[in-house]
Amino acid sequence: MEISEIIWLDTFVEKFWRKHHVRIDEVEEVLYGQPQVRRVKRGDVAGEDVYSAKGQTRGGRYVIAFFVLKAGRRALVISARDMKPKEHRQYVKK
């Protein structure tokens, strides 16, 4: 899945920095790289589903980001954190 633009809302950015110490540039590295993307759930708005993207940053960190896919392949990032051990195992297997 190719993402054309990332939408940042201060409330979400502050949350994933405060709770998980994940920076915007790390999320951008994952989303604009070659992440493993899957649909997590159907969105509340038709055509706006929630997805997860797993990837590794240039610094070696394994990050998972959750986003709503908006029109025009724009991603509204709602959360980001380090992968849990099970997620990491699944990521390196593929």
C-alpha positions in Angstrom: 0.0 0.0 0.0 1.4 3.4 -1.0 0.7 6.4 1.2 0.7 9.8 -0.5 0.5 11.9 2.6 0.6 11.6 6.4 -1.9 13.6 8.5 -0.7 14.6 12.0 -3.1 15.7 14.7 -1.4 17.2 17.8 -3.5 15.1 20.2 -2.3 11.8 18.7 1.3 12.9 18.3 1.5 14.0 21.9 0.0 10.7 23.1 2.3 8.4 21.2 5.3 10.5 22.3 4.2 10.7 25.9 3.2 7.0 26.3 5.6 5.3 23.9 8.4 7.8 23.1 7.9 7.3 19.3 8.8 10.3 17.2 7.1 11.6 14.0 10.2 10.9 11.9 10.2 7.2 13.1 6.6 6.8 12.0 7.4 8.5 8.7 10.3 6.1 8.1 7.9 3.1 8.7 5.0 4.4 6.6 7.1 5.7 3.7 9.4 2.6 3.7 8.1 -0.9 2.9 5.9 -1.7 5.9 3.8 -4.8 6.4 0.3 -3.3 6.3 -2.9 -5.0 7.3 -6.5 -3.9 7.9 -7.2 -4.0 11.6 -10.9 -3.1 11.6 -13.6 -1.5 9.6 -13.8 2.3 10.2 -16.8 4.2 11.5 -16.9 6.1 8.2 -17.5 4.1 5.0 -14.2 3.6 3.2 -12.1 4.8 6.1 -10.7 1.6 7.7 -8.1 1.3 10.4 -4.8 -0.2 9.4 -1.5 -1.2 11.1 1.9 -0.8 9.5 4.9 -2.7 10.9 8.4 -1.6 10.0 11.9 -1.0 11.1 13.4 2.5 11.5 16.8 3.4 10.2 17.9 3.4 13.8 16.9 -0.2 14.2 13.7 0.3 16.2 10.7 -2.0 15.3 7.6 0.2 15.3 4.0 -0.5 14.6 1.8 2.5 13.6 -2.0 2.5 13.4 -3.7 4.8 11.0 -7.0 5.6 9.3 -6.8 5.5 5.5 -8.5 8.6 4.2 -9.4 9.6 0.6 -6.4 10.1 -1.7 -4.2 7.5 0.1 -3.7 9.9 3.0 -2.9 8.3 6.4 -4.2 9.8 9.6 -1.9 8.3 12.3 -3.8 7.6 15.5 -1.1 5.6 17.4 2.4 4.3 17.3 4.5 2.2 19.6 7.2 -0.4 19.7 6.2 -3.8 18.5 5.3 -6.4 21.1 7.4 -9.6 21.0 4.8 -11.6 19.1 4.4 -8.8 16.6 8.1 -8.6 16.1 8.3 -12.4 15.5 5.6 -12.2 12.9 7.3 -9.2 11.3 10.7 -10.9 10.9 9.1 -14.2 9.7 7.7 -12.5 6.5 
